[in-house]
Amino acid sequence: MDVTRRAALAGLVGGGLALAAVPAAAARTAAALTLEQQVGQLLAAGVPFGDIATAGALVTDHHVGTVFWAGRSDAGVRGLAADNAAVQRRCTTAATGGVLAFTALDQEGGQVQSLRGPGVSDIPSALEQGRSATAVVEQRAATWSRQLRQAGFTMNLAPVTDVVPYALRRTNVPIGRYDRELGYTGEAVAAATAAWVRGSRASRVEPVLKHFPGLGRVTADTDTTYGVHDDGTPRTSGTLTPWRAPLAAGAGAVMVSSAIYDLIDPTVQAFRSPVVVGGFLRRDLGFRGVVMTDDVGRAAAVRYVPVPDRAVQHVEAGGDLVLTVVPDQVPVMADALMSLARRSSTFQRYVRASAARVLALKAREGLA
């Protein structure tokens, strides 16, 4: 570990940020799991829609606690309900301690709508959604989330909470070019996102705010480009404007981006930065929920980061849930997390605390 990273971790751990307080019941549940099962709660495995065999094997053999359906499906509510039920049946006492899985997808709307078909609405782009009154945004999010819950989904990697300045709406490749933003100002995004969160949670689907601290000022996509930098987002209270209201509305999960933020921590991607995760998100914003990565399996942004480090360093930084859409990476990440936890009692406490935060969020939906 380099000196800068070691110093940052020392400062954050000294403040207890990596061991952020969790509800006592969740802490007890986490402590009752084996180390392998605790680690499994920190892994979100992306598998193609319909690949029940792979999803089931990951839960059974590697104790995976979150299954993310990747790609696109026209199966509708009934088709996915059967698939998600099959995943939950794999969550046995031996596999996950009886804790059910987060079953997740990307269902933002517009060009990012993973599930279509019978019983599923066509969802407009986020930009169009955000033009409606907040009461309408909330009602629509509740309807769309109710459909997802009927299909067996318990988590949605949405809504996008990034602010794209109007002047950058077409040069901002990952968000603005596809109208994925809910507005062009922090205040507009905050109001629409908070409404979205209330609607989603009312229908018992956990929303995930993304991509902290924001991809609205970058010109390249971390999925397809290595070395994406943001040189215009500072670590100031104004940067947090779009995030405060949705967190106050009950959002329990935040996805951290894979870009590098030159004015916050220019040394490493945000998801594995103790300054961004432990300092900016947990300490400055006071967030005590689940912090997850964007895809760190196939994304070009992590091309030169060893697979084990993608998981270990996220947890070291104060994060919890690691998403990879490359199923073969799951055992590699699990082994790395378990190996370090067995060597380091401090890291073992990190794993247990992260698992407890995941379990606390699951308990809200009756999964734990």
N, C-alpha and C positions, 0 to 999 in steps of 0.2 A: 504494500500500500504506500502511495507517495506521501510525502511529508504534509502537503497542503490538505489532502483528504483526511489524514490521520488527525491533524489539528482540528479540522472542522467537526469530525466525529466526536472527538474528545469534548469539545465545547457543548455539543448538543446532548450527548449522553449524560454529561454532568448535570444538565437541566432536566433529565428524565424524559426527554421527548421521544426517544425510541421506545420507551416503556409507558407511553401515554395511558392515563387511567382508562380502565374498561369496567363495565358493570360486573359486580361480584359474581352473578350467576354465570355469565359468559366465561369469566376467569376460571370458575370451578369446572365448567364443561371442558374447556381447553385442557386443564390440568389432568382431567380424566382420560384424555386421548393419549395414545402412544405418540412418540416422537414422529413416527412415520405418518400417522394420521394428522398431527398438527401441521406438518410440512405439506401434506396433501391439501389442506384448507387454504394454503397460500398459492396454489397453482390453478390457473385458469387455462384449460386446454381447448384450443380451437380445432374443431373437426368439421369437415364438410357436412352440409345438411344431408340427413339420411344415413350417415355412416354410423349406425347404431353399434356395430361390432367394435369399432375403434373407441367410440365414446365409452361403451361399457367396460372394455378392457382397461382403459385408463383409470376409471373409478375403482374397479376391482383390484387391479394389480398395483396401482400407484396411489390409491387413496385420494384421487383428485376430487376437489370439492366444488369446482365450477366448470361447467361445460359450455363453451361458446360455439354456437352454430355459425360457421363461416360460409360466405358465398351468398347465393340467392335460392329461394324456394317458392314455388307456386302451389305448394301442398295445402295451404289454407289452415284453418283452425284445427279441423279434425286430424289431418295428417300429422301435424306437429305435436298435437296433444298425445298421440300414441307414442311418438318418438321420445318425448320428454318424460312420459310415464315409464318408459323402458329404462331411461337413465336413472330415475328415482328408485326403481326396484333394485338397482345395483348398489344403492347406498345402505348396505347392511352393517350390522355391528362390527363385523370383521373388516370391512372396507373403510368405513368412515365413522365408526362409532355410532352408527345409526343417524348421523346428521345428514339431512337431505341436501341436494346440490342447488346451487344457483344455476339455472339454465338461462343462458343469455344470448342476445343477438344485437345487431345494429338496426334500429328502427327509428331513424331520425325523420324520415320523410324526404320527398323530392328524389334526388338521385341516389340517396342512401336509404333505401327501404329493402331490407333483406327478405321479408316475408310478404307474400301476396297470395291471392287465391280466395276461395270461398270463405266468407266470414271475416275477411280482412279489408279494411278501408284503404283506398288509395290516398296517401297522405301528401299534402302539398309541401313544398320546400320550407325550410325553417324561416327563410326571409319572408315568405308569404304568411306563414303562421304568425310571425311577430308583428305584422301589420294590424292584427285584430286586437280588440280589447282584451285585457288580461282575463276577464271572466270567460271569454270565448276560448282563449288559449287553454285555460284550465279545463273547461268542459271537453274540448276536443282531445286533450291529452288523456283525460280519464276514459273517454270512449275507446281510443286507440289502445290504451294500456289494458282495458278490460278484455279486448280481443286477444291480446297477448297472453293474459292470465288464463283465458279459456283454452288457449293453445299450449298451456303448461309452462309458459315463461315466467320467471321470477325476477329477472334483471334485464334492463335495457341500457346499452351503452349510448345513452343520449340523456339530455340534450347537449348540443354544442354550446358552450358558454364563452367561447372566444369572441372578442370584439374586433371586427374588421373595419378600420376607418373607411369612410365612403370613398376617399381618394384612392384607396388600395383595393377596392372591391374586385377588380379584374386581374390585378397583378399578384394578388394573394392566392397562390395555387391551391393549397389544401382546403381552404374554407370559402373564400369569396368567389372564386371562379365557379363554384357549384351552388351558391346561394345557401350555404349551410349555416350561416349566422342568423341569429334571431333579431338582429338590429345593428346599427352602425355606431351606437354610443353605449358607454357602460351602463347608463341609467336605463336605456331601453332594453338592453340584454338582461340586466338584473331583474326587471319587472316581469318580462316574458318567461325567463327561466324559472323564477320562483313560482309562477303560475303553472308552468309545465310540471315542476316537481310536485306541487300539491295535487294535480290531476293524476299523475302517475302513481303516487303513493296511495291515493284514494282507491285505486283499483288494484293495489297490492302488487305492484311491480316496482322494484327498486331502480330508480334512475341513477345514472352515473354522469356527473358533470365532467366535461372534457373541453380543452386539454390544458390543464394548469401549467404555467401561469398564462397561457394563451398562445395560439398560433396565428393570430390575426395580423401580425406584422411581418411574417416571413414570406419569402417569394418561392420557396421550394417545399416539396412534400417529403416528410421524414420517411414515408413508406417507400419512396423510390429514389431518394437522394441521400448520400452520405454527407455529413458535416453541415447540416442546416443550422444556421445561426440567426438569432434575433438580437439585433444591436440597438433596439429602441424601447425595450420594456425594462423600467427600473424597479428596484425593490422599494416601492413607496406605497402609501395607503391608497392612492388613487388607482393603482393597478388592481387593487382588490375589489373595486366597486362592483363589477358584475358578479362576483363570487359570494358576497356577503348575504344578499337577500335570498338566493336559493338555498344556501346552507341554513339560514334561519327558518326557511320553509320546511326543513326536514330532510334535505338531501344527505344521505349517509355515506356516499362514495364519490370520490374524485379521481379521475384519470389524469396522471401527470404526463406531459409531453416528452418526446424523445429529441427535441431540439436543444441547442445550447444557448443559454441566455447570457450574453456578454456583460451585461450590467448587473447581473445577480451572481452567477457562478460561471465564469468563462472557461472552466477547466474540464467540464464533463456534462453529459446529457442530463437533463433535468430529473428524469426518473431515478437516477442513481446519485443525485447530488444531495448530501446532507444539508446544504445551505438552502436549496429549493424546497425539499420535502420537510425535513425536520425544523428548519428555521423559518422559511417564508410561509409555508402552508400550515404547519402544526403550531409553531410558536406565534408568528405574527397574526395569522388568521384564527388561531385557536381551534383548529379542526382536529377532532378526536375520532373521526370515523375511519372508514376503509380507504386507503390510498392504493390505487392500482396503476400498473403500467399500461401504455398503449401496446400494440403487438410488438414484442421484442424477439420474435422468432424469425420472421421473414423480412422485416423492415430493413431498408438499406442504411438507416441511421445507426444501426448497431453492428454493421458488417464486420468491424474489426474489434468488437468487444467479445471476448470468449463467452460462450454460452453459460458456463457456471457463474461468471461474474455478473451477468445480467440479472440473475435472481438474487445472489448473495448481496450484491451492492445495493439493490433496491431495498432489501430488508434492513441492511445496515444504515441506510439513509433515513429510516423511519417509515418506509412503505410496507405494504402488506401483501397485495395480490399481484401475481406476475402472469401476464397473458402471453402465450405463444401459440401461433397458428401452425406450428410445426410439431405434430404429436411426438415425433422421435426425440425432441428436445426435453420432453417432460421428465423421463427418468434421469437425464443428465442433470437437470436443475434440482430435482429431488435429492439426488445423491450428494450434490454440492452443499445444499442446505443442511442435510443431515450430518454430513461429515464435519462441517464447521461447528454445528451445534454440539456434537459429541466431543470436540476438542476444546470448545470455549463455553464456559457456563454463562458468560455474558450474552453471547449470541443465542444460546439456548433460551434465555429469558426473552430476547427479542422475538424469536419464533413463537414462543408461547403467547406473548402479548399480541402479536400480529394475528395469530389464530383466534384469539379471544375477540379481537375487534371484528373479524369476519363472522364469528359465531354470534356476536351481539347483533350484527346487521341481519343475519339470517333469522334470528329469533323474532324480529319484527314481522316477518312473513310466515312464522310458524314452521320454519325449516329446521330449527334447532331447539 
